[in-house]
Amino acid sequence: MQVPDATIVLDRAQLRDVTLDDEDLMREILAALIDDTSRQMPFVESAIRAEDSQKCMRLAHYSKGACANVGANAAAAVLKRIEREAAGHEFPECRVSLANLASEIERLRFEASAIQAAPRA
């Protein structure tokens, strides 16, 4: 199995594959992913503050899978790191990683905005 390149914000080839190259669907999926991941972040932050490793791991795992499925590699890598840090009760590191996740979501938002609307006939 090929390991995704964590430096890639958005693997467009994977996204095209998942959406059968439907640009409207690409935009819709990315918008939903960004919205869902953004809504999960305060819950992850709360789990980190409470030092609840199980909850933090579960939340990070959920979002990591969603990101990885559509090619949001950099965000998925940060979420994997949060999951690993929470498992090790490394909560100060989790806080840093959560801040990195916010940056990755903004980078993903920028990439998503670059997917142009297809011309209508």
C-alpha positions in Angstrom: 0.0 0.0 0.0 1.3 3.4 -1.0 1.8 5.9 1.9 0.3 9.3 1.0 2.7 12.2 0.8 1.9 14.2 4.0 3.4 17.4 2.4 0.6 17.5 -0.2 -2.3 19.7 1.0 -4.8 18.1 -1.5 -4.1 15.1 -3.6 -6.3 16.1 -6.6 -5.8 12.8 -8.4 -7.3 11.0 -5.4 -10.1 13.5 -5.1 -10.9 13.1 -8.9 -10.9 9.4 -8.4 -13.3 9.5 -5.5 -15.6 11.9 -7.3 -15.3 10.4 -10.7 -13.8 13.7 -11.9 -17.1 15.6 -11.1 -15.9 19.1 -10.2 -19.3 20.0 -8.6 -19.0 16.9 -6.4 -15.3 17.8 -5.6 -16.3 21.2 -4.3 -19.3 19.8 -2.4 -17.2 17.1 -0.7 -14.4 19.5 0.2 -16.8 22.0 1.6 -18.4 19.3 3.8 -15.0 18.0 4.9 -13.8 21.5 5.8 -17.0 22.2 7.6 -17.1 18.9 9.5 -13.4 19.0 10.5 -13.7 22.6 11.6 -16.7 21.7 13.8 -14.8 18.8 15.3 -11.8 20.9 16.3 -13.4 22.5 19.4 -14.3 19.0 20.6 -10.7 17.8 20.1 -9.5 20.9 22.0 -11.9 20.1 24.8 -10.6 16.5 25.0 -7.1 17.8 25.1 -7.8 20.3 27.9 -9.5 17.5 29.8 -6.6 15.2 29.0 -9.1 12.6 27.8 -6.9 10.5 25.6 -9.6 8.1 24.5 -12.0 10.8 23.4 -9.2 12.8 21.7 -8.0 9.7 19.9 -11.5 8.8 18.7 -12.2 12.3 17.4 -8.9 12.6 15.7 -9.3 9.1 14.2 -12.8 10.0 12.8 -11.5 13.2 11.1 -8.3 11.6 9.9 -10.2 9.0 8.0 -12.5 11.5 6.4 -9.5 13.6 5.3 -7.5 10.7 4.1 -10.4 9.3 2.0 -10.5 12.4 -0.2 -6.8 13.2 -0.4 -6.5 15.9 2.3 -3.1 14.4 3.1 -1.5 17.2 5.2 -4.6 17.5 7.5 -4.8 13.7 7.8 -1.2 13.5 8.8 -1.7 16.1 11.5 -4.8 14.3 12.8 -2.7 11.0 12.8 -0.1 12.8 14.9 -2.8 14.1 17.3 -4.1 10.5 17.6 -0.6 9.2 18.4 0.2 12.0 20.9 -3.1 11.5 22.7 -2.4 7.8 22.9 0.9 8.7 24.6 -0.8 11.3 26.9 1.4 14.0 25.3 -1.2 16.7 25.6 1.1 19.7 25.3 2.2 18.3 21.9 -1.5 17.7 21.0 -2.1 21.4 21.6 0.7 22.3 19.1 -0.7 19.8 16.6 -4.2 21.2 16.9 -2.8 24.6 16.0 -1.1 23.0 13.0 -4.4 21.4 12.1 -6.1 24.8 12.0 -3.4 26.0 9.5 -3.8 22.9 7.4 -7.6 23.4 7.2 -7.0 27.0 6.0 -4.5 25.7 3.4 -7.1 23.1 2.3 -9.8 25.8 2.1 -7.5 27.7 -0.3 -6.9 24.6 -2.4 -10.7 23.9 -2.5 -11.3 27.5 -3.7 -9.0 26.9 -6.6 -11.2 24.2 -8.1 -13.0 26.3 -10.7 -16.7 25.9 -11.6 -17.1 24.0 -14.8 -18.5 26.2 -17.6 -22.2 25.6 -18.2 -23.5 24.8 -21.7 
